[in-house]
Amino acid sequence: MNSAWTRWLFALLGAALIVIILGISVHIASEKRLEGRRSTGLDHRAYPVYSQADVTISQLG
């Protein structure tokens, strides 16, 4: 059971596990960063964005 393909298999599984763990940690870090921005009011997605057409229609109405 110590052939080359088993070593490749375990190497690929280990690399995939490392990539998954790094991806999850980066995702959690970005979520916490966005949460911190939202609480300080620096996140533009926390506020509604109006286009120029919306402003013009509201002025006409």
C-alpha positions as CSV (number, residue, x, y, z in Angstrom):
1,M,0.0,0.0,0.0
2,N,3.0,2.2,-0.2
3,S,2.9,2.9,-3.9
4,A,3.3,6.1,-5.7
5,W,-0.4,6.7,-6.4
6,T,-1.3,6.5,-2.7
7,R,1.3,9.1,-1.9
8,W,-0.1,11.3,-4.6
9,L,-3.6,10.7,-3.3
10,F,-2.7,11.7,0.2
11,A,-0.8,14.7,-1.0
12,L,-3.8,15.9,-3.0
13,L,-6.1,15.3,-0.1
14,G,-3.9,17.2,2.2
15,A,-3.6,20.1,-0.2
16,A,-7.3,20.2,-0.7
17,L,-7.8,20.3,3.1
18,I,-5.4,23.1,3.5
19,V,-7.1,25.1,0.7
20,I,-10.6,24.5,2.3
21,I,-9.3,25.6,5.7
22,L,-7.7,28.7,4.3
23,G,-10.8,29.6,2.3
24,I,-13.1,29.3,5.4
25,S,-10.7,31.4,7.5
26,V,-10.5,34.1,4.8
27,H,-14.3,34.1,4.5
28,I,-14.8,34.5,8.3
29,A,-12.2,37.3,8.4
30,S,-13.9,39.2,5.6
31,E,-17.3,38.8,7.2
32,K,-16.0,40.2,10.5
33,R,-14.3,43.0,8.6
34,L,-17.7,43.9,6.9
35,E,-19.5,43.6,10.3
36,G,-17.0,46.1,11.8
37,R,-17.5,48.5,8.9
38,R,-21.3,48.2,9.2
39,S,-21.2,49.1,12.9
40,T,-18.9,52.1,12.3
41,G,-21.0,53.2,9.2
42,L,-18.2,52.8,6.7
43,D,-19.9,50.1,4.6
44,H,-21.7,51.7,1.7
45,R,-24.0,48.6,1.4
46,A,-25.6,49.4,4.7
47,Y,-27.3,52.5,3.1
48,P,-29.7,52.6,0.2
49,V,-28.2,53.7,-3.1
50,Y,-30.3,56.0,-5.3
51,S,-29.7,56.4,-9.0
52,Q,-30.1,59.7,-10.8
53,A,-33.4,58.5,-12.3
54,D,-34.9,57.9,-8.8
55,V,-33.8,61.4,-7.7
56,T,-35.3,63.0,-10.9
57,I,-38.6,61.1,-10.5
58,S,-38.9,62.1,-6.9
59,Q,-38.3,65.8,-7.9
60,L,-41.0,65.6,-10.6
61,G,-43.6,63.9,-8.3
